[in-house]
């Protein structure tokens, strides 16, 4: 991955000689700054992916290792088990019976026995374990305790070594138990603990801090006019984790510049938290517009950062911002409208987090479009869709500030500026919480029946044939 991605497109600044009759530019026109050109949707994804260097491996405690990718083999730090133990409750015995009962934990002489529990250390001199249900405790002629076989004992029980778990039976010291590269599950962690490990070396994973803004945002209850409910607090941390990052906590601030600057400055807290992880990425909500109350760009500049992406030619989510600070942190500025924010997160945040976490560029899969979508020159449109008869139809209720359509969507269509025709393949990507976008049917496979189309064909006559794909989008509620 390249550390320095291409910057946003710029106007051609090469000088040309004016032809006879051309009108020369005024001094004001000559010194006017070049108009900013937003990245295209494809460019923004590539820039976000290419700018990131994978986070190096690090050690984490076993309690934090679940679901992480193991960076190096887990080996046994000692024999497993590391001592010989009893596999049964009963008696450790030396030689054949009957046995004189000795005190537990002492070396056993021939024809001696001592009580032992499952997992207990085999005492020196013991040759086998006699199960409790196979033993009978009596007395000798002098009235001293004497252990004999009985009950459910089988002939010859106990055999030499019976019901003893020998040291090293599961693994020898230094033996590889789990190969690097696997995603750690609970059983892997148990093996690591048995092998003597307190922590494991795992692949790096980005830590994301959330900076939620807006003095008009309320976290509970019914908002009054002028207020809005918090749509980011309940779900954004979970989405970030679905994208492969670690939730590094969230902070809520108002709309003042001082609060923005303090939130991005990453000042040490008054009371240090030893468990807190330094953020690799800060995701902010709101403040990406260009009004006097939008402070993200100004705060990034004051902290010495640079803008990597400053606007994307897409809708919704156009004012998304990606910046890099001198300390190596990335700042992803999401628009304040919830659907616009989710589309910006999918476009920029998902590739960025994938690259930081040793992943691949999130895939895009073509699906047949279930309706005709008119052109919108110069702008890609991201449309949550629902699948109807194998075709992607735009969901309802998908304004920038709405979430109802996304909640019922099967994925998101990436509609190019020139639009798309009914039945034409259109790029699409999956939602972090949803299944993969289905691959289109291969040629030669029998499509699923469409009852309405079949009925219409029969009504038109035996020889009638469907004219082509059918627009089912009106069926969406």
C-alpha positions as CSV (number, residue, x, y, z in Angstrom):
1,X,0.0,0.0,0.0
2,X,1.3,3.4,-0.9
3,X,1.6,5.9,2.0
4,X,0.8,8.9,-0.2
5,X,-2.3,8.6,-2.3
6,X,-3.2,10.7,-5.2
7,X,-4.8,14.0,-4.2
8,X,-8.1,15.2,-5.5
9,X,-8.3,16.1,-9.2
10,X,-7.1,19.6,-10.0
11,X,-7.6,22.0,-12.9
12,X,-5.0,21.9,-15.7
13,X,-2.7,24.8,-14.8
14,X,-0.5,24.5,-18.0
15,X,-0.2,27.9,-19.7
16,X,-1.2,28.4,-23.3
17,X,-0.5,31.2,-25.8
18,X,-3.6,33.2,-26.7
19,X,-4.7,33.0,-30.3
20,X,-5.4,36.2,-32.2
21,X,-8.8,37.5,-31.2
22,X,-8.8,35.7,-27.8
23,X,-9.9,37.8,-24.8
24,X,-7.2,37.8,-22.1
25,X,-8.2,37.1,-18.5
26,X,-8.3,39.9,-16.0
27,X,-5.8,39.9,-13.1
28,X,-8.6,38.9,-10.8
29,X,-9.5,35.9,-13.0
30,X,-5.8,34.9,-13.3
31,X,-5.3,34.8,-9.5
32,X,-8.6,33.2,-8.5
33,X,-8.1,29.8,-6.8
34,X,-8.9,26.7,-8.7
35,X,-12.4,25.4,-8.1
36,X,-12.4,22.3,-5.9
37,X,-13.3,19.1,-7.7
38,X,-14.7,16.3,-5.5
39,X,-13.5,12.8,-5.9
40,X,-15.6,10.3,-7.7
41,X,-17.1,7.4,-5.7
42,X,-14.5,5.0,-7.1
43,X,-11.7,7.4,-6.5
44,X,-12.7,8.0,-3.0
45,X,-12.8,4.3,-2.2
46,X,-9.3,3.8,-3.7
47,X,-7.8,6.8,-2.0
48,X,-9.1,5.7,1.4
49,X,-7.8,2.1,0.9
50,X,-4.4,3.1,-0.5
51,X,-3.5,5.7,2.1
52,X,-3.6,3.2,5.0
53,X,-0.7,1.0,6.2
54,X,-1.7,-2.2,8.0
55,X,-1.4,-1.9,11.7
56,X,1.5,-4.1,13.0
57,X,0.8,-7.1,15.2
58,X,0.5,-6.6,18.9
59,X,0.0,-8.7,22.1
60,X,-3.5,-8.8,23.7
61,X,-4.7,-10.7,26.8
62,X,-6.6,-13.9,26.3
63,X,-9.8,-12.1,27.4
64,X,-9.4,-9.7,24.5
65,X,-8.2,-12.2,21.8
66,X,-11.5,-13.7,20.8
67,X,-12.2,-13.1,17.1
68,X,-8.7,-11.7,16.4
69,X,-6.4,-13.2,13.8
70,X,-3.5,-15.0,15.3
71,X,-0.2,-13.6,14.1
72,X,2.2,-16.3,15.3
73,X,1.8,-20.0,16.3
74,X,0.6,-21.0,19.7
75,X,3.2,-23.4,21.2
76,X,3.1,-25.3,24.4
77,X,5.3,-23.5,27.1
78,X,5.4,-26.8,29.0
79,X,4.2,-30.3,28.8
80,X,0.4,-30.7,28.6
81,X,-0.7,-31.8,31.1
82,X,2.4,-30.7,33.0
83,X,2.1,-33.3,35.7
84,X,0.7,-36.8,36.0
85,X,-2.9,-36.7,37.5
86,X,-5.8,-38.9,38.3
87,X,-8.6,-39.4,35.8
88,X,-10.9,-40.7,38.5
89,X,-11.9,-40.2,42.1
90,X,-10.6,-43.1,44.1
91,X,-7.3,-44.4,45.4
92,X,-3.7,-44.1,44.2
93,X,-2.2,-47.6,44.6
94,X,1.3,-49.2,44.4
95,X,1.3,-52.9,43.4
96,X,-1.5,-55.4,43.9
97,X,-4.0,-55.5,46.7
98,X,-5.0,-55.6,49.4
99,X,-3.4,-52.2,50.3
100,X,-2.5,-50.6,53.5
101,X,-4.0,-47.1,53.6
102,X,-1.4,-44.3,53.8
103,X,-1.7,-40.6,54.3
104,X,-2.5,-38.6,51.1
105,X,0.4,-36.9,49.3
106,X,3.2,-39.2,50.6
107,X,5.3,-41.6,48.7
108,X,3.6,-45.0,48.4
109,X,5.5,-48.1,49.3
110,X,4.5,-51.4,47.6
111,X,1.0,-52.5,48.7
112,X,0.1,-49.0,49.9
113,X,-2.8,-46.8,48.8
114,X,-3.9,-43.2,49.5
115,X,-7.1,-41.3,48.5
116,X,-7.1,-39.1,45.4
117,X,-9.6,-37.0,43.5
118,X,-10.0,-36.4,39.8
119,X,-7.1,-34.1,38.6
120,X,-5.2,-34.8,41.7
121,X,-1.4,-35.1,41.6
122,X,-0.3,-38.7,41.4
123,X,1.9,-39.3,44.5
124,X,5.4,-40.8,44.1
125,X,5.4,-44.5,43.9
126,X,1.8,-44.8,42.6
127,X,1.3,-47.2,39.7
128,X,-2.4,-46.9,39.1
129,X,-5.7,-45.5,40.3
130,X,-8.5,-47.7,41.7
131,X,-11.9,-46.1,41.1
132,X,-14.0,-45.4,44.2
133,X,-16.8,-47.7,43.0
134,X,-14.3,-50.6,42.6
135,X,-12.9,-50.3,46.1
136,X,-14.0,-51.6,49.4
137,X,-12.5,-50.3,52.7
138,X,-12.2,-52.9,55.5
139,X,-9.8,-53.8,58.3
140,X,-7.1,-56.4,58.8
141,X,-6.7,-58.8,61.7
142,X,-5.3,-56.0,63.8
143,X,-8.3,-53.7,63.0
144,X,-6.2,-51.4,60.8
145,X,-7.7,-49.9,57.6
146,X,-7.3,-52.1,54.6
147,X,-8.2,-51.3,51.0
148,X,-9.5,-54.2,48.8
149,X,-11.1,-54.5,45.4
150,X,-14.8,-55.1,45.2
151,X,-18.0,-53.5,44.1
152,X,-17.8,-53.1,40.3
153,X,-14.2,-54.0,40.1
154,X,-13.3,-56.2,37.1
155,X,-10.7,-59.0,37.2
156,X,-7.2,-57.6,37.2
157,X,-8.3,-54.1,38.1
158,X,-6.4,-51.8,38.4
159,X,-4.0,-52.5,35.6
160,X,-0.6,-50.7,35.7
161,X,-1.1,-47.1,34.6
162,X,-4.9,-47.4,34.6
163,X,-6.8,-44.1,35.1
164,X,-3.6,-42.0,35.2
165,X,-3.2,-39.0,32.9
166,X,0.5,-38.9,32.2
167,X,2.5,-35.7,31.8
168,X,2.9,-34.6,28.2
169,X,0.0,-36.8,27.1
170,X,-1.6,-34.0,25.1
171,X,1.5,-32.1,23.9
172,X,5.2,-31.9,24.5
173,X,6.9,-28.7,25.5
174,X,7.5,-26.5,22.4
175,X,4.9,-28.4,20.3
176,X,2.8,-26.2,17.9
177,X,-0.8,-26.3,19.0
178,X,-2.5,-23.7,16.8
179,X,-1.0,-22.4,13.5
180,X,-0.8,-18.6,12.9
181,X,-3.4,-17.1,10.6
182,X,-6.5,-18.5,12.2
183,X,-9.3,-16.5,13.6
184,X,-9.3,-17.3,17.3
185,X,-12.4,-19.0,18.8
186,X,-13.1,-19.9,22.4
187,X,-11.4,-23.3,22.1
188,X,-8.2,-21.8,20.8
189,X,-8.1,-19.5,23.9
190,X,-8.6,-22.5,26.2
191,X,-5.7,-24.3,24.5
192,X,-3.6,-21.2,24.9
193,X,-4.3,-21.0,28.6
194,X,-3.6,-24.7,29.1
195,X,-0.3,-24.1,27.2
196,X,0.7,-21.4,29.7
197,X,0.0,-18.3,27.7
198,X,-1.4,-15.1,29.3
199,X,-1.5,-13.2,26.0
200,X,-1.2,-13.8,22.3
201,X,0.3,-12.0,19.3
202,X,-2.5,-11.0,16.9
203,X,-2.8,-9.0,13.7
204,X,-3.3,-5.3,14.2
205,X,-6.8,-4.0,14.2
206,X,-7.7,-0.3,14.1
207,X,-9.1,1.4,17.2
208,X,-11.8,3.9,16.4
209,X,-12.9,6.8,18.6
210,X,-16.3,8.3,17.9
211,X,-16.8,12.1,18.2
212,X,-20.5,12.8,18.1
213,X,-21.5,16.4,17.7
214,X,-24.6,18.6,17.7
215,X,-26.1,20.7,20.5
216,X,-29.6,20.0,19.1
217,X,-29.2,16.2,19.6
218,X,-31.0,14.5,22.5
219,X,-30.3,10.9,23.6
220,X,-33.7,9.9,24.9
221,X,-37.3,10.9,25.0
222,X,-39.4,12.7,22.3
223,X,-37.6,15.6,20.8
224,X,-39.3,19.0,20.7
225,X,-39.3,21.0,17.4
226,X,-35.7,22.1,16.8
227,X,-34.3,19.0,18.5
228,X,-33.4,15.6,16.9
229,X,-32.9,12.2,18.4
230,X,-29.5,10.7,18.5
231,X,-29.3,8.1,15.7
232,X,-25.5,7.6,15.9
233,X,-25.0,6.8,19.6
234,X,-27.1,3.6,19.6
235,X,-25.6,2.1,16.4
236,X,-22.4,3.6,15.1
237,X,-20.1,1.8,17.5
238,X,-21.6,-1.5,16.6
239,X,-21.3,-0.8,12.8
240,X,-17.6,0.1,13.3
241,X,-17.0,-3.3,15.0
242,X,-18.9,-5.0,12.1
243,X,-16.4,-3.3,9.8
244,X,-13.5,-5.0,11.7
245,X,-12.4,-2.2,14.0
246,X,-12.2,-1.9,17.8
247,X,-14.6,0.5,19.5
248,X,-12.4,2.9,21.4
249,X,-15.2,4.8,23.0
250,X,-17.3,7.8,22.1
251,X,-17.4,11.4,23.2
252,X,-20.3,13.9,22.7
253,X,-19.6,17.6,22.1
254,X,-21.5,20.6,21.1
255,X,-21.0,22.8,18.1
256,X,-18.4,25.3,19.2
257,X,-15.0,25.5,17.6
258,X,-13.3,25.0,21.0
259,X,-15.1,21.8,21.6
260,X,-14.2,20.5,18.1
261,X,-10.5,21.4,18.6
262,X,-10.5,19.7,22.0
263,X,-12.2,16.6,20.7
264,X,-9.7,16.1,17.9
265,X,-6.6,17.1,19.9
266,X,-6.6,13.8,21.8
267,X,-5.5,15.5,25.1
268,X,-4.7,13.0,27.9
269,X,-7.6,12.7,30.4
270,X,-7.3,14.1,33.9
271,X,-7.8,10.6,35.3
272,X,-5.7,8.2,33.1
273,X,-7.4,4.9,32.1
274,X,-4.9,2.1,31.8
275,X,-7.3,0.1,29.7
276,X,-7.9,2.8,27.1
277,X,-6.4,2.2,23.7
278,X,-5.0,5.1,21.5
279,X,-7.2,5.8,18.5
280,X,-6.0,5.1,15.0
281,X,-9.2,6.7,13.5
282,X,-11.5,9.4,14.8
283,X,-15.0,9.3,13.2
284,X,-16.9,12.5,13.6
285,X,-20.6,13.3,12.8
286,X,-21.7,16.6,11.4
287,X,-19.6,19.7,10.9
288,X,-18.5,18.7,7.3
289,X,-20.5,21.5,5.5
290,X,-19.1,24.8,4.6
291,X,-21.1,27.1,6.9
292,X,-19.6,29.2,9.7
293,X,-20.8,26.6,12.2
294,X,-19.0,23.7,10.5
295,X,-15.6,23.5,12.1
296,X,-14.0,20.2,11.1
297,X,-11.7,21.6,8.3
298,X,-10.6,24.5,10.5
299,X,-9.8,22.2,13.4
300,X,-7.8,19.8,11.2
301,X,-5.8,22.7,9.8
302,X,-5.0,24.1,13.2
303,X,-3.7,20.7,14.3
304,X,-1.4,20.6,11.3
305,X,-3.4,17.9,9.4
306,X,-4.2,17.6,5.8
307,X,-7.3,16.9,3.9
308,X,-7.1,13.7,1.9
309,X,-10.7,13.6,0.6
310,X,-12.8,16.8,0.7
311,X,-16.1,16.0,-0.8
312,X,-17.3,13.1,-3.0
313,X,-19.4,13.4,-6.1
314,X,-22.1,11.2,-4.8
315,X,-25.6,11.5,-3.2
316,X,-26.2,11.2,-0.3
317,X,-23.0,11.8,1.6
318,X,-21.4,14.4,-0.7
319,X,-19.7,16.4,2.1
320,X,-17.7,13.5,3.5
321,X,-14.1,14.4,4.6
322,X,-11.0,12.2,5.2
323,X,-8.0,13.9,6.9
324,X,-4.7,12.8,8.3
325,X,-3.2,14.3,11.4
326,X,0.6,14.7,12.1
327,X,0.4,12.0,14.8
328,X,-0.8,9.4,12.2
329,X,-4.4,9.4,13.2
330,X,-7.1,9.5,10.5
331,X,-10.2,11.7,10.9
332,X,-13.3,10.6,9.0
333,X,-15.9,13.3,8.9
334,X,-19.4,12.0,8.3
335,X,-22.3,14.3,7.4
336,X,-24.9,14.9,10.1
337,X,-27.8,13.3,8.3
338,X,-27.9,9.6,9.2
339,X,-28.4,8.0,5.8
340,X,-25.8,10.3,4.3
341,X,-23.4,9.4,7.1
342,X,-23.9,5.6,6.6
343,X,-23.2,6.0,2.8
344,X,-20.1,8.0,3.6
345,X,-19.0,5.4,6.1
346,X,-19.5,2.6,3.5
347,X,-17.6,4.6,0.8
348,X,-14.6,5.9,2.8
349,X,-14.6,4.3,6.2
350,X,-15.0,0.7,5.2
351,X,-12.0,0.7,2.8
352,X,-9.9,2.6,5.3
353,X,-10.6,0.2,8.1
354,X,-10.1,-2.8,5.9
355,X,-6.7,-1.6,4.9
356,X,-5.7,-0.8,8.4
357,X,-6.9,-4.2,9.5
358,X,-5.0,-6.3,6.9
359,X,-8.1,-6.8,4.8
360,X,-9.0,-6.5,1.1
361,X,-10.9,-3.8,-0.7
362,X,-14.6,-4.4,0.1
363,X,-16.2,-6.1,-2.9
364,X,-18.7,-4.7,-5.3
365,X,-21.1,-7.1,-7.0
366,X,-23.4,-6.4,-10.0
367,X,-27.1,-7.0,-9.7
368,X,-29.8,-6.5,-12.3
369,X,-31.6,-3.2,-11.7
370,X,-35.4,-3.6,-11.2
371,X,-36.3,-0.2,-12.6
372,X,-35.1,2.6,-14.9
373,X,-33.1,5.3,-13.1
374,X,-32.6,8.5,-14.9
375,X,-29.2,10.1,-15.4
376,X,-27.8,12.7,-12.9
377,X,-24.7,14.0,-14.6
378,X,-21.6,14.4,-12.5
379,X,-22.9,12.5,-9.4
380,X,-23.0,8.8,-8.3
381,X,-26.2,7.9,-6.4
382,X,-26.1,5.4,-3.6
383,X,-29.6,3.8,-3.4
384,X,-30.5,1.2,-0.7
385,X,-32.4,-1.5,-2.5
386,X,-34.6,-4.5,-1.9
387,X,-34.6,-7.6,-4.0
388,X,-37.8,-8.5,-5.9
389,X,-37.7,-11.6,-8.1
390,X,-33.9,-11.4,-8.2
391,X,-33.8,-7.7,-9.3
392,X,-32.7,-4.7,-7.2
393,X,-35.4,-2.1,-6.8
394,X,-34.8,1.2,-4.9
395,X,-36.2,1.1,-1.4
396,X,-38.7,3.7,-0.2
397,X,-37.9,6.3,2.5
398,X,-34.3,7.0,1.6
399,X,-33.9,10.7,2.1
400,X,-30.6,11.8,3.6
401,X,-32.1,12.1,7.0
402,X,-34.1,8.9,6.9
403,X,-33.2,5.4,8.1
404,X,-36.4,3.5,7.5
405,X,-35.4,2.5,3.9
406,X,-32.0,1.4,5.0
407,X,-33.4,-0.7,7.8
408,X,-35.3,-2.9,5.3
409,X,-32.7,-2.9,2.5
410,X,-30.8,-5.9,1.2
411,X,-27.9,-3.8,0.0
412,X,-27.0,-0.5,-1.7
413,X,-26.9,0.2,-5.5
414,X,-24.1,2.4,-6.9
415,X,-25.9,4.1,-9.7
416,X,-23.5,5.8,-12.2
417,X,-24.1,9.4,-13.3
418,X,-25.5,8.2,-16.7
419,X,-28.3,6.3,-15.0
420,X,-29.3,2.7,-15.5
421,X,-31.9,0.9,-17.6
422,X,-34.4,-1.7,-16.4
423,X,-32.7,-5.1,-16.2
424,X,-29.2,-3.6,-16.7
425,X,-26.5,-4.7,-14.3
426,X,-25.6,-2.1,-11.7
427,X,-22.8,-2.2,-9.1
428,X,-23.9,-2.9,-5.5
429,X,-22.4,-3.5,-2.1
430,X,-23.6,-5.3,1.0
431,X,-24.5,-3.7,4.3
432,X,-22.2,-4.4,7.2
433,X,-25.0,-6.3,9.0
434,X,-26.4,-8.0,5.9
435,X,-25.6,-11.0,3.7
436,X,-23.4,-10.7,0.6
437,X,-25.0,-9.3,-2.5
438,X,-26.2,-12.3,-4.5
439,X,-24.3,-13.1,-7.7
440,X,-26.4,-12.7,-10.9
441,X,-27.9,-15.9,-12.4
442,X,-25.5,-17.5,-14.9
443,X,-26.6,-17.9,-18.4
444,X,-28.4,-21.2,-19.0
445,X,-29.9,-21.4,-15.5
446,X,-33.6,-21.4,-15.2
447,X,-34.9,-18.2,-13.6
448,X,-37.4,-18.3,-10.8
449,X,-41.0,-18.1,-11.9
450,X,-42.8,-14.8,-11.8
451,X,-46.5,-15.5,-11.3
452,X,-47.8,-12.2,-12.5
453,X,-45.6,-12.3,-15.7
454,X,-46.7,-15.8,-16.4
455,X,-50.4,-15.0,-16.0
456,X,-50.0,-12.0,-18.3
457,X,-48.4,-14.2,-20.9
458,X,-51.2,-16.7,-20.8
459,X,-53.8,-14.0,-21.0
460,X,-52.2,-12.6,-24.1
461,X,-52.3,-15.9,-25.9
462,X,-50.3,-19.1,-26.2
463,X,-47.7,-17.6,-28.5
464,X,-47.1,-14.4,-26.6
465,X,-43.7,-13.9,-25.1
466,X,-42.6,-11.5,-22.4
467,X,-41.2,-8.3,-23.8
468,X,-38.3,-8.2,-21.3
469,X,-37.6,-7.5,-17.7
470,X,-40.6,-6.4,-15.6
471,X,-40.4,-3.4,-13.2
472,X,-41.7,-4.7,-9.9
473,X,-40.6,-1.7,-7.9
474,X,-44.2,-0.5,-7.4
475,X,-44.7,-3.5,-5.2
476,X,-42.5,-2.0,-2.5
477,X,-44.3,-0.5,0.5
